[in-house]
Amino acid sequence: MEDAEIGTPRLVRRKIFSRTPRLCVVCLTPLERLSELGGWLIPQDYLCPKCGYQGIAYLEEAPKERTD
């Protein structure tokens, strides 16, 4: 990601235990976890119930920016 004003990369940190839905990279449907052990010892595998995608890659929605 780049900051539009400066043109430099912007660091985005995510919370590990956040409850943001993980979305399928093919059809944007929320993914289901395949293993309870994933993410600790091995990468977490996900399964898309709609299109059948299975893998470790996923998308997250961008956080809404505050306008205070």
WOFEN-V215379 format. One record per residue. RES is the residue in three letters. BURIAL is # if it has 24 or more other ideal C-beta (glycine too) atoms within 12 Angstrom, else .. D_CENTER is the distance of its C-alpha to the mean C-alpha in whole Angstrom. Layout:
res=RES burial=BURIAL d_center=D_CENTER
res=RES burial=BURIAL d_center=D_CENTER
//
This chain:
res=MET burial=. d_center=15
res=GLU burial=. d_center=18
res=ASP burial=. d_center=20
res=ALA burial=. d_center=22
res=GLU burial=. d_center=25
res=ILE burial=. d_center=26
res=GLY burial=. d_center=24
res=THR burial=. d_center=22
res=PRO burial=. d_center=19
res=ARG burial=. d_center=17
res=LEU burial=. d_center=15
res=VAL burial=. d_center=12
res=ARG burial=. d_center=12
res=ARG burial=. d_center=9
res=LYS burial=. d_center=11
res=ILE burial=. d_center=11
res=PHE burial=. d_center=12
res=SER burial=. d_center=10
res=ARG burial=. d_center=10
res=THR burial=. d_center=8
res=PRO burial=. d_center=7
res=ARG burial=# d_center=5
res=LEU burial=. d_center=6
res=CYS burial=# d_center=9
res=VAL burial=. d_center=9
res=VAL burial=. d_center=13
res=CYS burial=. d_center=14
res=LEU burial=. d_center=11
res=THR burial=. d_center=12
res=PRO burial=. d_center=10
res=LEU burial=# d_center=10
res=GLU burial=. d_center=12
res=ARG burial=. d_center=12
res=LEU burial=. d_center=15
res=SER burial=. d_center=17
res=GLU burial=. d_center=17
res=LEU burial=. d_center=18
res=GLY burial=. d_center=15
res=GLY burial=. d_center=13
res=TRP burial=. d_center=16
res=LEU burial=. d_center=19
res=ILE burial=. d_center=17
res=PRO burial=. d_center=13
res=GLN burial=. d_center=12
res=ASP burial=. d_center=12
res=TYR burial=# d_center=11
res=LEU burial=# d_center=13
res=CYS burial=# d_center=13
res=PRO burial=. d_center=16
res=LYS burial=. d_center=17
res=CYS burial=. d_center=17
res=GLY burial=. d_center=17
res=TYR burial=# d_center=14
res=GLN burial=. d_center=14
res=GLY burial=. d_center=12
res=ILE burial=. d_center=10
res=ALA burial=. d_center=8
res=TYR burial=# d_center=5
res=LEU burial=. d_center=4
res=GLU burial=. d_center=4
res=GLU burial=. d_center=7
res=ALA burial=. d_center=9
res=PRO burial=. d_center=11
res=LYS burial=. d_center=15
res=GLU burial=. d_center=17
res=ARG burial=. d_center=20
res=THR burial=. d_center=24
res=ASP burial=. d_center=26
//
